[in-house]
Amino acid sequence: MINGVSKHSMIFLRDMNSKSFLHSSFLILLYCFLICTESFAQDYDTQKRIQELKSLLKESQQNLNPQIYVSILLEINKLDSTDVLSKKQLKLLLKNSFDKISQSESLLDSCLIVINQPCDLPLINLVIYYLNKKNLGMANNYVEKLQYCGGKTTKKYIRTILNLKSEIEQEKLLDILVAINTNADTLVTAYSAYILYQLFYEQRIRLSEICKLLSIDKNILKMVFLTNPDSISTYLAETQTDFNSNIFNNFILALGGNEDFTNYTLDELKKMKKEFFYYYQMGDKYFLEKFLTNYREKKLEWSFTIEDVIRFSEIQRNEFFKPLLQIIIKNTILSENNEIKYRIGKILYENELYDECRYLFSKINYKYKSSNVPANLIPFLFVSYVMKQDSIFKLTAKEFFISSEKADLSKLREELNWWNKNNLKIEFLEKALAIFEMDKNYFNQINEEKKAEKKKEKNYYALLIAVQDYEDDNFDLKYPINDALELRDLLVKQYNFEEDNVILLKNPKRNEIIKTFTQLKSLLTPSDNLLIFYAGHGNWDEIAEQGYWLPSDVKPKDLSEVITNTEITAYIKSLKNNHTLLISDACFSGSIFKTRDAFIEESYNLDYYRNKKARKAITSGALTPVPDKSVFIEYLIKALRENKKKEITSEELFLKFREAVINNSPINQRPLFGNINESGDEGGDFIFIQN
């Protein structure tokens, strides 16, 4: 796939010094002619490829998946960035099929790079997309663009708006809803008003204030909600994951004219909180005593947030801390974050507010308990003990000690010390922890035994090499890294590959690849299996009759940084492991085989293949170029994903997707399977084992 001068041109140039002046002049003219011819040929090939892609779009317009359609448009744009029509089609497709296109994050990112004018983007979709991804930075970025560009928010967004994530901070969600409603259908704004009412329900914000924020007349809200409140209540109950009938009923009452429940504007609420924190920090006894007296006579008419509680606990404490903390907790909107609840519960326990602590701990949600990160189990240990939930406590303790490491034990010791200082001793945890701390070798011994047992197994390793960003921009590809990531996820989730045993090299230089080869050579044992995957440029040297890979630091007309088939074969031959499978998705990758025509041997049972050394390869083509957008990797991954067998050989896997590649390749691509030339293959085969 190298662009540039042919070897014939180089030969002419090389011979110039040895010829006469006239002959040399003739060679120079001929050389220039060849350069122009080659440049013209490249331009011709590019235009031909663009026309092929456009014809494909025209013929298959109704049948193409939006993701495939977008991929073709992006390829056209890459070949010719001045193609106005392809950009126009891309903008339209992104707006009309955003949900399907955004299922591929890399595809969406590519679209955003090409469509570089913010006002041409589906900004509302992007705001909601990044909110659901919990990427508030990007969401806010597109909110700002939305405020600048405008954009119509239609009724189709109502369901999404009703389920915007509750963990978003109130003020940020308020800004987002206001921006979305800058130019929105009346129905969208009406439901947004209900969302804001729901959001600030505990803080008693006036409904008229919400109408003012969204620039909607209260009479319009009445028309929407009071015409048939029962049917709307049913719709909300079916649509909203956190629908609250009490809040909805109060919203209907407020619309009917009863606004006694809602008393403050947002500015008034901010001002009251600011005064409260200021006078507490200053230790103003007059204000604080008056606040406490008013609260005893009449309950607080506004509420605090979790952030307010944390802020209050960090201010230097005085004699009013405990009674004020009681009031704050009773008037706090609880977060879904268990860690924050545990942290505040400790503050309450430390100040002997045991009832308030138990109340907060009762709101801890155990469905978020996971032993994947042992340290995260620690809050659940102490919460379940305080709440006298014995079965949960014992089960959590067991999960913690089975999966924990030294750092986790240190954190547990730190928490135990804190609770001990606050007069809560948990003898069971003390004894269990002492077993590990008293005999330091015990814990190490368990880990070593696990490692030794693991080493006895036939481990599966993978080296995935993806090169798409070259130092010379003319070489750049688009898909290798995404292909390698997809293959990695599949191997880890579905097959017998531990995540720690999968190495992914993104855009590596030659020395990085060689260094990784060397490290694997010392790591692998005779019982191990190795999968090597390469996606990037490859080429074929006619004179040397040898193929090679192109790492990211390769330069035009300089082959010193390439990795030849001879080197690859020598490396694979030197490995001690039992089975090696090379999968190469590159041009001229078929040159790795013993002959140009790879073969498929007679099939035997799995034990036969298991007990013999294997050095096999699957390549995306023979001695021919292959396209950047690989149908080879697409059908390889499809075959692996849809495989129903517990164990499958690489030969059998190859046969499952070979015909699909041939039938769907735009350039008659023919994948190959066979033994790697002179690498020590003894007739075995690489066996994929499902989890």
N, C-alpha and C positions, 0 to 999 in steps of 0.2 A: 504493500500500500504506500510505498514511499513515492512522493512527488519529486520531480526534478529531472536532471539530465540522464539520458540512457547511458548504458555502458559503452555503446558505439561512439557516442560523442566524447566520452572520456578517453577512449583509445586514440581518436583523432588528435585530441589536445596533447596527449602524452607524447605522440610521435613528432610534434612540431619541431622540437629541438634538433632532431636528426635529419631534417630535410632542408632543401635549398630554400632561399628566400621566396622565390616565386611559388614554389610548391607549398611553402608555409602560408603564403598569402591566400592561395587557393583553399587551403585547409581552414583558414580563419573564416573565409566567406562561407564555406560549406558548414562549418561549425555554427555560425550565426543562423544559417538557413535551417539547420536541424533544431536549434533552440526555438526559433519562431514556429517551426512545424509542430514541435512538441507542445508549445504553449497553445497553439491553435487546436491541437487534438484534445488537450485538457479542457479548453473552453467548450469544444464541441461535445465532449463526453458529459460535461456538467449540464449543458442545455438539453442534451438527449435524456439525461436522468430526470431533469425537472419535468420535461414533457411526459415521460413515462408516469411519474407520480401524479401529475395533473389528470392524465387520462384515467388512471386508476380511481381517482376521486370522482371523476365525472361518471364513470361506468358503475361505480358501487356506492353512489351517494346515499341511497336509501337504506342500504344494508350494513354499512360500516358502523362499528361500535365508535362512540364519540372519542374514546381514548385513542383508538387507532387513527381516526380521522385527524385528530390534533397532532399525533406523532408525525403523520405524513406532511401536514402543513408546516410543522416545525422544521422538518428536514428540507422542505422547499426553501424556507426562509434562511436556513443555514447555507444552502447552496447559492442563494441569491437574496441578500438582505434588502434589495430594492424592490422586490416583488410586492406591490401594493395590494393586489387582490388576495394573496395568501394571508396577509396581515389582517385585512378586512374580514375575511372568513374566520380567522382565528378569534378575533374580538367577538364576533357574533356567536360562534360556537361556545366560547367560554361563558358568555352570558346565558345562553339557552340551556346548556348542559353542564352547568357548574358542578352540581352534586356528583355526577359520574366522573368528570375529569379530576375533581379534587380527591377522589379515592386514591390516586397516585400522587403523592406529595412531590416527587421529582418532576412529574409532568406539569403540575401546577406551577412549580418554581420556574420551569423553562418558559411557560406562557408569560409569567410576570416579567421575565427578563426581556422577552421580545416585545410585549406590549408595554412600552416604557412611559406612556402618558397616563397618569392616574385617572383622569376623567373618562378614559376609554374602558376602564375596568369595572367589573360588577362589584362595586365597593361594599354594598350591604352584605352580599354573600361572603366577602372576605372578612368583614368584621365578625360575623357570626361564626365563620369557619375557625378563625383564630381564637375566639372566645371558647368554643367547644374543645379546642386543642389546649386550652388553659395557657395560651401565649398572650398575655395581656399587653406586652410591649408591641407586638405586631397589630393586635386589635386596636390599640390606641392610635397607632400610626395610620391605619385606614379610617379610623373615626375622624382624624384631622383632615384627611383627604376628602372624606364624605362631606364634612362641613364646608370645605372649599368648593367642591364640584357639585354638590347637591346629588340628586338621584332619587328616583321614585321608589318608595317602599310599598309594594302591592300586598293584596290580601294573602298571597301564598306564604308570606313570612309570619303570619299570625301564630301558627303552631310553634314555630321555632322561638319566637319572642316570648311566648308564654312559658317556655322551659329554659330560658337563659340561666346559666349556672348560678346557684344560690351562694356559692363561696366567693363570688366577685364582690369586692368592697362596695358598700352602698353608693358612695359618691361617684365611683367609676362607672357603676351600672347606670346611675342617673345620667351621667354625661353621654353614655352610649345610647340610651333610650331617647334622649333629647335630640342627638345627632340623627338617629334613624328616622325620627319623626319630623325632620326639617321639611321634607316633601313626601308625605305619606298619604295613603288612602285613609278616609275618615275612620273606617273600621279598625285599621291598624292603630291609629292614635287612641281610639276608645279603649282598646284592650291594653295598650301601653299605660294608659291612665290607671287601669285596674292593677297592673303589675306594680306601678309606683305606690299605689295605695297599700297594696299587700306588703311591699318592701319596707315602707315607713309606718306600718300599722301600729307597732309597739311604741313608736315615738310620737304618735298623735299629731300628725301633720294634717293641716286643713285640706279638704278636697279642692277647695277653690285655689289653693296654692299649687296643687298638682295640675289643675286645668291651665293655670297661668304659665307653668313651666313648659307645657306641651302645646300651648296656644290653641286650646280646644274649648268651645263653649259648653258649659254644664248642661245646657238643653240638648245638645247632641248626645251626650252620655246618657241622658234620660231616654232619648229615643232608642238608643241601642240596647240598653240594659233593662229598662222598665217595661218595654212592650211585652216581653215574654221571659221574665227572670228565671222561671223553672227550667226552660229548655237551655238557657245559657248556663245555668248551674250544672246541668247534666253534661253539657259540652265541656265545660272547664274540668269537671271531675274526671272525664275520660281523657282529656288532653294534658292536664297539668299533673306532674308527678308529685307535687307538694300542695295540692288543692286543699284549702281550709274553708269549710262551709261557714264557720262563724265569721271569718273575715269577709267573705262574700256577702253575708246577710247584713253586716254593718255597712258595707259599701252601698248596698241597695237602700238602707235607711238614710245614709248620708245624701244619696241622690234625691231621696224623697223630701229633703229639707231639714232632717235632723242631723245637724253638724255638731251637736254638743260633745260628741266623742272626740272630735278632732279640734285641737285648740291652738296649734302653733304653726308658724311658717318655719322653713328650714333655717333662715337667718336667725330667727328668735331662738331656736333650739341650739344652734352653734354658740350663740352669745351666752345662753344660760350655762352650758357646759364649760365654756371658757372661764366664766366667773367662778364656777364651783371649784375648778382645779386651781385657779389663781389664789383664791382665798384659803384653800386648804394648804397650799404650798407656803403661803405667808403666815399660816397659823393664826388667822383672824378669828378669835374666839366668838366675837359678836355675831359675825355672819354664820359661822358653823353652828352655834347654839340656836340661832334663829331658824336655820335650815332644818335641824333636827326637830325643833318644836313644831314647825309647820308640817313636817312629814308625819309626826305622831297624830296631829289633829286632822290632817287630810293627806291621803296617800299621794305619792309622787305621780305627776301627770305626764312624765316623759321618761324615756328609758335610756340605758347605757348599752354599749357594745362590748364585746370581748376585749377589743383594743383599749377601751376606756378602763377596764379592770386592770389590765397589765400596766397601763400608764399610771394608774392610781397606786398600784403596789410598789412601783419603782421610785415614787416620791418619798422623801425622808418622813418617817412616821412620827405622829404625835398622839396626844391623848384621844383624839377624835377618830383615829384610824379604824379601830374595831367597830364602833357603831355605824360609821359611814360605810365601811366595807359590807356590813350586813344589808344596808339599804341598797347599795349598788348591786349586789348579787341578786337580791329579790327583784330588781328591775333591770336585769340584763337579758338581752337577746342572745340565746345560746348558739354557739357555732357548732358545726359538724366535726370540727377538728378534735380528735380524742387527746392528742398531745397537749393542746392548749387547756382543755378541761382538766387534765391531770395536773398541769402546772398551777392552775388557779386553785384547784382542790388542795394542793399542798400549802398554798398561802392561807387558805381558810383553816386547815388543820393546825398549822403552826400558831394561829391566833385563837385556837380553842373554839372555833366556830364549827363544831362537829356536825351539827344538823345540816348546816349549809354545805359542808364538804360532802356529806353523804347524798344530799340532794343532787349536787353537781355530778358526783360519781355515778349516780343512778342513770345519768344521761349518756354514759359511755356506751358506744356501739361496738359490740364484740365481733361483728361480722367483718370488721377491718383488721382483725387480728391475724397475723401471718408469721410463720416461723422462718420465712426466707431471710429476714433480717432479725437475728436473735435479740439485739438491743431494743428493737421496737416492742418486744414482748414485756419488757420490764414494767411499764406503767400498768399493763393489764394484771401483772402479778400482784401489785400492791392494792390496786383498786378492788380486785376480787377478794382480797384478804380483808380489807376494811369493810366491804359490803357483806362479808361472811358467806361468800359464794364458794363453798369448799370444793365442789366438783370442778368448777372453772379454774380455781386456784391451782389445784393439783395437776390438772391437765396442762395448764400453761407452764407450770414449773417443769414438767417433764419435757415439753417441747423446747423450752429454753435450754436446759442442760444438755439435751441430745445434740442440738445444733450450734451451741455457743463455742466461742474461742476465747483466748486470753483477754482480749480487749473488752469483750462482752462481760466477762466475769469482773473486770475492774469497774465497769459501770454499775453492775449489780451491787458490788461492795460499797461504792459511793452512795447509792440510793439507800442501802441498808443502814449505813452510818447516819444519814439524814433522818430517817424514820426513828432510829434508836435515840437520837438527840431529842426527838419530839415524843418520846415515851411510847413508842410502838415497837415491840420486839417480836420478830417472827422466827421462832426457834427452828422451824423446818428449813427455811432458807439459809439460816446461819449454819446449820449442820451440813446441809448439802454443799454449800459454798466452801466450807472448811475442808471437805474431802478433797476438793480440787486444789485448794490453796496450801494445805498441809503437805501433800505429796505432789510437788510440782512435776515430777516425772510421770505421774499417773496420767495427767492430761496429755502430755507429749506422747506417752506410750500409746494412748488410744488413737491419736492422730497418725502416728507412725504405722500402727497396725492397719488402719484404714487405707493409708497410702500403699502399704505393702500388698494388701489384698487387692487393691485397685490395679496395682502393677502386674499382678498375676493374670488379670483379665486381658483379653485381646483388645487393646485400646484402639480407637479410631481417631486419627489426626487428619486435619485438612489444612492445606496452604492455598489460599485464594489470592491470586495476583490480578489486579485490575488497573489497567493503564489507560487513561482517557485524556489527561491534561499533560501535554508534552511541552518541553522547553521551547520547541518550535511550534508556534500556533497552527501552522499549516497541517500538522499531524493530528490535531485534536479530534477525539471521538466524543460520543455523547452518552453511551449506555453502559460501558463496562462496569463501573462501580455499582450502579443500580442492579445490574445482573448478578454481581458477586454478592451483594447484600441479600438479595432474594434467595440465592442458593444457600448462603450461610444460615439464614433463618430456618429454611426448610430442613437442612441437615441436623440442626440442633433440636428443633421441635419434633420432627418426625422420625429421625434416624439416630443411630447409636453414636452420636458425636457430642462429647461434652463441650460446652461453650468455651472453657479454658483451653481446649485442644484445637480450636479453630483459629488460625492466624489469617488476618486479612491485611494485605499490603495495598494501600491506595496510592497510585501513581509513584511506585518505587523507582529509584535509580538502580543501575546495574549492581553497584556494590551492596545495596540493601537486599536485593534478591539473592545474591551469592552468599551474603552473611547469614540469611535465614536458612538457606540450603545447608550451610555448614552446621548451624545450631541444631537443625533437625537430625542431621547425621549422627550427632553425639547423643541425642535424646531417644531416638527410636530403638526398640528392642526387637529380637527375632519374632515375637508374637504379635507385633503391632501392624496396623494397616494405615496407609497414607493415600489421601486423595489430593492431587495437585490440579488446580484450575487456573488457566491463564486466559484472560480476555484483554485484547489490545492489538496492536499492529504486529504483523509478521511479514516476512519477505523471503524470496528465493534467489540464491546466487547461482546463475546458470553456469558460470565458469567453474566455481568450486563445487557445484552440484550439492548445495547444502542450504537448508532453511534456517531461519533464526527469528528470535523474538526481539522486539524493540522496546527497551525500558524508557522511562520518561526523559532521561538525559541524553538520548541519542540525537545526533545532529545530522543535517543533510550532507550527503557526500562523505560522511565519516562513519565508518562501521566499527570503530574501536570500542564502542559501548554496547554493541549488540550481544545477545546471548545465543550462541549457535546450538543447533541440534546435537552436535558432538558433545558440547559441555553438558547439556541437559541429560543426554543419555549416560554420560560418564557419572554424573551425580546420582542418577537413579540406580545405576549399577552398583555404586559404592554403599548404598543403604543396607542396613542389616535387617530391616523389617521384612515381613513375609509377603504382603501384597501391596502393590503400588498401582494406582490408576491415574493416568494423566488425561485431563479433559482440556482440550485446547480450542478456543473459539477465536481463531485468527486466520489471516490469509496464509495460504501455502502450508497450513498446519499438518497436512497429510504427509509431508516430507519426513516425519519422525519414524515412519514405518519401515520395515525391512524392504519392502518393494513398494512401487507406486500404487499398486492395487491391493488394498488391504483385504483381509480375508476373515471369514468366520469359520472356526473349527467345529469339529464334531462335538456334540454336547455330552457331558457326563453328569453323574450325580454331584451334589454339593460337597460331600466329603472328599471326593477326588480333587475338586478345585481348592478346597480348604487346606489340604495337606501339601500342596505343591506351590512353589514360589511363583508369583505372578508379577509381570511388568507389562501392563496393558495400557492402551491409549484409545480414546474416543476423540475424533477431531471433527470440526465443523465443515471441512472440505478436503479436497486432495491438493494438487499443485495449482490452485486457482485462487483468485481473490474472493472474499466473502463480504457482504454488506455490513455497515455499522450496526443497523438495527437487526439483531440476530433472531431469525426464526429457529435456529439451532438451539439456543439456550431456552427459548420459549417452550419448545416441545420437550426438551430434556427435563426441565423443571415440572412440566405438566405430567410427564411419565413417572417421575419420582413421587409427585404428590398423589397421583391416582393409583399408584401401585397398591395392590391388596395383599401381596405376599409378605410373610414375615421376613423371608430372606430372598434376595434376588441378585444374580450375578450381573456384572457390568455388560456381558455379552447379551444376556436376555433383556436387560434394560435398553440397550442400544436398538435391538430389534423392535422394541415397542414404539420407538419414536422416529426411526430412520425414514420410513415411507412418508410420514407427515411432513418432515423437513423437505424432502425431495418434491413433494406435491405442492408445497406452499412457498417455496423459495422463488423470488422474482428472477434469479439468475441461474436456475437449474443447479442449485447447490446440492452436493452429494456427500453427506457425512460418512466417515470411515471408522472402522473398528479393527484392531489387530494388536500384534506383539510389538513392543518397542525394540528397535534394531539393536542387537548385541548388548542387551541390558541385563541378562541373567534370567530371563523368563524360562520357567520349567514346565509350563502348561497349566498352571493354576489360574485362578481368576479372583478379582476383587469382589467381595460379597457385601452388598448393602443390607443392614439388619435394622428393621423398624423397632422403635421403642415399645 
